[in-house]
């Protein structure tokens, strides 16, 4: 798997909040384990290379790690959204 990351690059892309859930990253906190930053590949078919990685929360990365293709995430989200609309009558 290709790899070309270095510390300077990682520092340049690091943010203080998860771009998906907008939760503040917390380092090494047992109660905030889902808030810990996690380096994630945007395209899993590519390696850990510049332009293909982003810091997200462990929570976001855990959710993403169980799918084979991003379309699966949409299928789950769409299904749950429709059920919420039915349940709440909106």
LONU-351455 format. One line per field, with one value per atom (N, C-alpha, C): residue number from 1; residue in three letters; atom name; x, y, z. Coordinates in steps of 0.2 Angstrom, whole numbers, plus 5000, padded with zeros to 4 digits. Layout:
N
i	[NUM, ...];
aa	[Ala, ...];
at	[CA, ...];
xx	[X, ...];
yy	[Y, ...];
zz	[Z, ...];
***
This chain:
90
i	[1, 1, 1, 2, 2, 2, 3, 3, 3, 4, 4, 4, 5, 5, 5, 6, 6, 6, 7, 7, 7, 8, 8, 8, 9, 9, 9, 10, 10, 10, 11, 11, 11, 12, 12, 12, 13, 13, 13, 14, 14, 14, 15, 15, 15, 16, 16, 16, 17, 17, 17, 18, 18, 18, 19, 19, 19, 20, 20, 20, 21, 21, 21, 22, 22, 22, 23, 23, 23, 24, 24, 24, 25, 25, 25, 26, 26, 26, 27, 27, 27, 28, 28, 28, 29, 29, 29, 30, 30, 30, 31, 31, 31, 32, 32, 32, 33, 33, 33, 34, 34, 34, 35, 35, 35, 36, 36, 36, 37, 37, 37, 38, 38, 38, 39, 39, 39, 40, 40, 40, 41, 41, 41, 42, 42, 42, 43, 43, 43, 44, 44, 44, 45, 45, 45, 46, 46, 46, 47, 47, 47, 48, 48, 48, 49, 49, 49, 50, 50, 50, 51, 51, 51, 52, 52, 52, 53, 53, 53, 54, 54, 54, 55, 55, 55, 56, 56, 56, 57, 57, 57, 58, 58, 58, 59, 59, 59, 60, 60, 60, 61, 61, 61, 62, 62, 62, 63, 63, 63, 64, 64, 64, 65, 65, 65, 66, 66, 66, 67, 67, 67, 68, 68, 68, 69, 69, 69, 70, 70, 70, 71, 71, 71, 72, 72, 72, 73, 73, 73, 74, 74, 74, 75, 75, 75, 76, 76, 76, 77, 77, 77, 78, 78, 78, 79, 79, 79, 80, 80, 80, 81, 81, 81, 82, 82, 82, 83, 83, 83, 84, 84, 84, 85, 85, 85, 86, 86, 86, 87, 87, 87, 88, 88, 88, 89, 89, 89, 90, 90, 90];
aa	[Unk, Unk, Unk, Unk, Unk, Unk, Unk, Unk, Unk, Unk, Unk, Unk, Unk, Unk, Unk, Unk, Unk, Unk, Unk, Unk, Unk, Unk, Unk, Unk, Unk, Unk, Unk, Unk, Unk, Unk, Unk, Unk, Unk, Unk, Unk, Unk, Unk, Unk, Unk, Unk, Unk, Unk, Unk, Unk, Unk, Unk, Unk, Unk, Unk, Unk, Unk, Unk, Unk, Unk, Unk, Unk, Unk, Unk, Unk, Unk, Unk, Unk, Unk, Unk, Unk, Unk, Unk, Unk, Unk, Unk, Unk, Unk, Unk, Unk, Unk, Unk, Unk, Unk, Unk, Unk, Unk, Unk, Unk, Unk, Unk, Unk, Unk, Unk, Unk, Unk, Unk, Unk, Unk, Unk, Unk, Unk, Unk, Unk, Unk, Unk, Unk, Unk, Unk, Unk, Unk, Unk, Unk, Unk, Unk, Unk, Unk, Unk, Unk, Unk, Unk, Unk, Unk, Unk, Unk, Unk, Unk, Unk, Unk, Unk, Unk, Unk, Unk, Unk, Unk, Unk, Unk, Unk, Unk, Unk, Unk, Unk, Unk, Unk, Unk, Unk, Unk, Unk, Unk, Unk, Unk, Unk, Unk, Unk, Unk, Unk, Unk, Unk, Unk, Unk, Unk, Unk, Unk, Unk, Unk, Unk, Unk, Unk, Unk, Unk, Unk, Unk, Unk, Unk, Unk, Unk, Unk, Unk, Unk, Unk, Unk, Unk, Unk, Unk, Unk, Unk, Unk, Unk, Unk, Unk, Unk, Unk, Unk, Unk, Unk, Unk, Unk, Unk, Unk, Unk, Unk, Unk, Unk, Unk, Unk, Unk, Unk, Unk, Unk, Unk, Unk, Unk, Unk, Unk, Unk, Unk, Unk, Unk, Unk, Unk, Unk, Unk, Unk, Unk, Unk, Unk, Unk, Unk, Unk, Unk, Unk, Unk, Unk, Unk, Unk, Unk, Unk, Unk, Unk, Unk, Unk, Unk, Unk, Unk, Unk, Unk, Unk, Unk, Unk, Unk, Unk, Unk, Unk, Unk, Unk, Unk, Unk, Unk, Unk, Unk, Unk, Unk, Unk, Unk, Unk, Unk, Unk, Unk, Unk, Unk, Unk, Unk, Unk, Unk, Unk, Unk];
at	[N, CA, C, N, CA, C, N, CA, C, N, CA, C, N, CA, C, N, CA, C, N, CA, C, N, CA, C, N, CA, C, N, CA, C, N, CA, C, N, CA, C, N, CA, C, N, CA, C, N, CA, C, N, CA, C, N, CA, C, N, CA, C, N, CA, C, N, CA, C, N, CA, C, N, CA, C, N, CA, C, N, CA, C, N, CA, C, N, CA, C, N, CA, C, N, CA, C, N, CA, C, N, CA, C, N, CA, C, N, CA, C, N, CA, C, N, CA, C, N, CA, C, N, CA, C, N, CA, C, N, CA, C, N, CA, C, N, CA, C, N, CA, C, N, CA, C, N, CA, C, N, CA, C, N, CA, C, N, CA, C, N, CA, C, N, CA, C, N, CA, C, N, CA, C, N, CA, C, N, CA, C, N, CA, C, N, CA, C, N, CA, C, N, CA, C, N, CA, C, N, CA, C, N, CA, C, N, CA, C, N, CA, C, N, CA, C, N, CA, C, N, CA, C, N, CA, C, N, CA, C, N, CA, C, N, CA, C, N, CA, C, N, CA, C, N, CA, C, N, CA, C, N, CA, C, N, CA, C, N, CA, C, N, CA, C, N, CA, C, N, CA, C, N, CA, C, N, CA, C, N, CA, C, N, CA, C, N, CA, C, N, CA, C, N, CA, C, N, CA, C, N, CA, C, N, CA, C, N, CA, C, N, CA, C];
xx	[5004, 5000, 5004, 5003, 5007, 5007, 5012, 5013, 5018, 5016, 5021, 5020, 5017, 5015, 5021, 5022, 5027, 5024, 5028, 5025, 5023, 5027, 5025, 5018, 5017, 5011, 5005, 5006, 5001, 4999, 5004, 5003, 4999, 5000, 4997, 4990, 4987, 4980, 4976, 4980, 4976, 4972, 4966, 4961, 4960, 4956, 4954, 4948, 4944, 4937, 4936, 4932, 4930, 4926, 4928, 4924, 4917, 4916, 4910, 4905, 4907, 4902, 4903, 4909, 4910, 4911, 4914, 4916, 4923, 4925, 4932, 4936, 4942, 4946, 4948, 4949, 4952, 4957, 4963, 4968, 4968, 4969, 4970, 4965, 4959, 4954, 4949, 4949, 4945, 4938, 4935, 4928, 4927, 4932, 4931, 4934, 4934, 4938, 4935, 4928, 4925, 4927, 4930, 4932, 4939, 4943, 4950, 4951, 4956, 4957, 4960, 4957, 4959, 4961, 4967, 4969, 4965, 4961, 4957, 4959, 4959, 4959, 4952, 4952, 4946, 4944, 4949, 4947, 4951, 4948, 4951, 4955, 4954, 4957, 4964, 4965, 4972, 4975, 4982, 4986, 4985, 4989, 4990, 4995, 4992, 4996, 4993, 4998, 4995, 4990, 4985, 4979, 4973, 4975, 4970, 4968, 4971, 4970, 4967, 4963, 4960, 4959, 4960, 4958, 4951, 4948, 4941, 4941, 4935, 4935, 4935, 4937, 4936, 4929, 4924, 4917, 4916, 4918, 4917, 4920, 4927, 4931, 4928, 4925, 4923, 4916, 4912, 4906, 4908, 4913, 4915, 4919, 4922, 4926, 4922, 4916, 4912, 4909, 4909, 4906, 4912, 4909, 4914, 4914, 4908, 4907, 4903, 4905, 4901, 4894, 4892, 4884, 4881, 4884, 4881, 4879, 4884, 4882, 4876, 4875, 4869, 4863, 4864, 4858, 4855, 4860, 4858, 4855, 4858, 4856, 4849, 4848, 4842, 4836, 4838, 4833, 4831, 4836, 4834, 4830, 4832, 4829, 4822, 4820, 4813, 4809, 4812, 4809, 4807, 4812, 4811, 4805, 4805, 4800, 4793, 4793, 4787, 4785, 4789, 4788, 4786, 4789, 4787, 4782, 4780, 4775, 4777, 4783, 4785, 4787];
yy	[4994, 5000, 5006, 5011, 5017, 5021, 5024, 5028, 5034, 5040, 5046, 5051, 5050, 5055, 5056, 5063, 5065, 5069, 5070, 5074, 5081, 5085, 5091, 5091, 5086, 5086, 5085, 5080, 5078, 5085, 5088, 5094, 5100, 5100, 5105, 5103, 5097, 5095, 5094, 5094, 5093, 5099, 5098, 5103, 5101, 5105, 5104, 5100, 5100, 5097, 5092, 5087, 5082, 5086, 5085, 5089, 5086, 5080, 5076, 5078, 5077, 5078, 5085, 5089, 5095, 5094, 5089, 5088, 5089, 5092, 5094, 5087, 5087, 5081, 5081, 5075, 5075, 5069, 5070, 5065, 5061, 5055, 5050, 5050, 5052, 5052, 5046, 5042, 5036, 5037, 5042, 5044, 5048, 5050, 5053, 5050, 5043, 5039, 5040, 5041, 5043, 5050, 5054, 5060, 5061, 5055, 5055, 5056, 5060, 5060, 5054, 5053, 5046, 5048, 5046, 5047, 5042, 5045, 5041, 5042, 5037, 5037, 5039, 5044, 5046, 5041, 5038, 5033, 5027, 5022, 5016, 5012, 5013, 5010, 5013, 5018, 5022, 5021, 5022, 5022, 5028, 5028, 5033, 5038, 5042, 5047, 5054, 5059, 5066, 5067, 5070, 5072, 5067, 5061, 5055, 5054, 5058, 5057, 5063, 5062, 5067, 5065, 5070, 5068, 5068, 5063, 5063, 5060, 5060, 5057, 5050, 5046, 5039, 5037, 5040, 5039, 5038, 5044, 5044, 5038, 5037, 5032, 5025, 5024, 5017, 5016, 5021, 5020, 5019, 5022, 5021, 5015, 5012, 5006, 5000, 5000, 4994, 4994, 4999, 4998, 4997, 4994, 4992, 4998, 5001, 5006, 5012, 5018, 5024, 5024, 5021, 5020, 5016, 5012, 5008, 5013, 5018, 5023, 5027, 5029, 5032, 5028, 5022, 5017, 5017, 5017, 5017, 5023, 5029, 5035, 5037, 5035, 5036, 5032, 5026, 5022, 5025, 5026, 5029, 5036, 5040, 5046, 5045, 5041, 5039, 5037, 5032, 5030, 5035, 5040, 5045, 5050, 5051, 5055, 5052, 5045, 5041, 5042, 5041, 5040, 5047, 5052, 5059, 5063, 5060, 5063, 5069, 5070, 5076, 5074];
zz	[5000, 5000, 5000, 4995, 4995, 5002, 5003, 5009, 5008, 5009, 5008, 5013, 5018, 5023, 5028, 5030, 5035, 5040, 5045, 5051, 5049, 5044, 5042, 5038, 5034, 5031, 5036, 5040, 5045, 5049, 5051, 5055, 5051, 5044, 5040, 5039, 5040, 5038, 5045, 5051, 5057, 5059, 5061, 5064, 5071, 5075, 5081, 5082, 5077, 5077, 5071, 5072, 5067, 5062, 5056, 5050, 5049, 5051, 5050, 5056, 5062, 5068, 5071, 5069, 5072, 5080, 5082, 5089, 5090, 5096, 5097, 5098, 5095, 5097, 5104, 5107, 5113, 5113, 5115, 5115, 5121, 5121, 5126, 5132, 5131, 5136, 5135, 5140, 5140, 5139, 5142, 5141, 5135, 5132, 5125, 5119, 5120, 5115, 5108, 5107, 5101, 5098, 5103, 5101, 5099, 5100, 5098, 5090, 5088, 5081, 5078, 5072, 5069, 5062, 5059, 5052, 5048, 5043, 5039, 5031, 5027, 5020, 5017, 5013, 5010, 5005, 5001, 4996, 4998, 5001, 5003, 4998, 4992, 4987, 4986, 4989, 4988, 4995, 4995, 5001, 5006, 5011, 5015, 5012, 5007, 5003, 5004, 5003, 5003, 4998, 5001, 4997, 4998, 5001, 5002, 5010, 5014, 5021, 5024, 5030, 5034, 5041, 5045, 5052, 5054, 5056, 5058, 5065, 5068, 5075, 5074, 5080, 5080, 5079, 5081, 5080, 5073, 5069, 5062, 5058, 5060, 5057, 5058, 5064, 5066, 5062, 5061, 5057, 5050, 5047, 5040, 5039, 5044, 5043, 5042, 5044, 5043, 5036, 5032, 5025, 5020, 5014, 5009, 5004, 5003, 4998, 5001, 5000, 5003, 5002, 4996, 4995, 5000, 5004, 5010, 5015, 5016, 5021, 5019, 5013, 5011, 5012, 5010, 5011, 5018, 5023, 5030, 5032, 5030, 5032, 5029, 5022, 5019, 5022, 5024, 5027, 5034, 5038, 5045, 5044, 5040, 5039, 5037, 5032, 5031, 5037, 5040, 5046, 5052, 5052, 5057, 5055, 5048, 5045, 5047, 5045, 5047, 5054, 5058, 5065, 5068, 5066, 5068, 5064, 5059, 5054, 5051, 5050, 5046, 5039];
***
